[in-house]
Amino acid sequence: MGLFRAEGVVYKPVQETDTASPPPQPNQFYLTANVKAPRMAGFLVKVFVWLLESPILGGLLLYILKRNNLIHKFISYAELEDSPLYVPLHPYDSEGLITNAGLNPQLSLADLKEQEIKHIDSDLSPPEKVQQAIDCLPVSSEKQPFFHRWTVLDYSKAYSSGDITPRIVAERFIAAVRESSNPPMKMSFFINYNEEDILKQATESTLRYKKGESISVLDGVLIAVKDEIDCSPYPTTGGTKWLHKLRPCTGDACCVMRLRLCGAILVGKTNMHELGAGTSGINPHYGVARNPYDPSKITGGSSSGSAAVVAAGLCPVALGVDGGGSVRMPAALCGVVGFKPTFGRIPLSGVLPLNWTVGMVGILAATVEDALVVYAAINGPLPSQQPTVSLPKVSFPLLKSATSISAIKLAKYDAWFNDCSDDIRVCCSRAVDKLCERYGWKVVEVTIPNIEVMRLAHYLTIGSECSTSLSSYLQKINCSDQGWDARVALSVYGSFSSQEYIKAQKIRNRQMQIHRNVFAKADVIVVPTTGVTAYEIKDDALKTGELDYIYGAALVRYQIAGNFLGLPAVTVPVGYDTAGLPIGLQFIGKPWSEPTLMHIAFAMQALCISEFRKPKVFHDLLYKE
């Protein structure tokens, strides 16, 4: 392929990269996504798959795709001296310095400047940690006159008062899922749910409340689980028709087990994009998880069903897995909170190993408070395993007041922040202005070089890891068992070489250092969560899935640092576009700064919650007869 070879970039040493201030010209260092691939679905995507999988044409097509989309220029043939960083761990030494392999100490835990926090004993049980989180929450008031999703505390109080029982709520849930699954709605929230198992759990919880022996505030609370996480008695399909046959589910994932210990009712496995290999949430095998704000629109992926069930009021909380914004992206498109902690904070035991250095368990919730309660239940290393690195102790934010922290600095890279639709830019800019005006916080203008390069390096990394993880399984199945869009993704993933993978990890090292410099000037980075709001589901994609890399690049534009660098991040709904579709604002934090992130998200939520709107598809499971 030498005739077509693209010239690679020569990267200057990262020490010479300036992040201190904006460049003289706003877009001088900002590269917009250069996606060169037409949308394809239906017959067209089938033809494209045939070409990609052909022995001769396939290799040429893949080469051209990688060249035209700048992977060759910025990664394959690039020259850079940095050493590779393979796993985004953030260990700390005995003096509390957060370090990275091959790097100098990045920052001190003292530099996190955590305000209004409560340190948590790591030896506490999940129910005890949940109680510690409840003690951090404000005293709840009566239901507000504006639209309000029922929270974990709302359910717990209703059960404790005897106004309703978990059994009645479970029966209403089952009726609502049946209604939403059938015509004319066909919301396709779940891949699998078992009515008998749900009612059994609910009956046991009801008896505990009657005896005055509830385990925690999560007792009897409905929680859905993305079908990428093991949860008995269900198979774990990963959104496929075949994976569960080759990898049987033998028990609960660690995060699920901890929720069970708190008394939560696990209600089933939510729909997802096949193998997490897309951003739309369109699954040709199990139907399209539709957006409750407009069922003709996507939810985003890949934790599509988890976002939708929370938005529709079926569950106050759901679990997802975030490998490339797969929790935060659908949370933003569906108007709910999406939170992913620092890499390593929640064990990945029992989670499909599709992308082991970028994927993390995340939480989709009605409110920031609910995200904290579930985070309290599932965080912490496995007691049976020695952690490979030292982790700082867990702390929870004291959310007694939205004004409890001060002097927060928000890093904002204008060229990046503004690379979105006009509705999102205006809405998110207003939200940031509100924060600064209400709480006296400051915006720090910064430059974050090579953001698009980081997206390409992350894509190469997640694709290589997915392809490697599934390689032994893929040899045992027929191509026809896979969705058409997944076959394209796997063909591209399999084209990446070991040399390209290593260069992508060198990019990871560079970006880790660049972000270290940004965090030396600010507490968090603030950006929109997505570059576009939910787009239309087209009929030609229903049976084949679709390839729309232009929309895909816009949806993941602001997600990558959280995964590629293992940073904690949270998205909060802050408004709607002119069509009434939700818009999210995202905060990306320093390693282990979950308390500060939740404080900021809670403060943002307090300014926006009175303007939250009820989705077109919504189920009130606590209504009074």
Helices and strands as residue ranges (DSSP letters): G 2-4, G 14-16, E 40-41, H 43-52, H 57-68, H 71-71, I 72-76, E 97-98, E 107-108, G 109-112, E 117-119, H 126-134, H 152-161, H 166-181, E 190-192, H 195-210, E 222-226, H 243-246, H 254-261, E 265-270, G 274-276, E 282-283, E 287-288, E 290-291, E 294-298, H 304-311, E 317-322, H 328-333, E 337-340, E 360-365, H 368-378, E 395-397, E 409-412, H 414-417, H 422-439, E 442-445, H 451-474, G 479-481, H 484-493, H 498-519, E 524-528, G 539-541, E 546-547, H 549-556, H 560-564, E 569-576, E 582-589, H 594-608, G 609-611
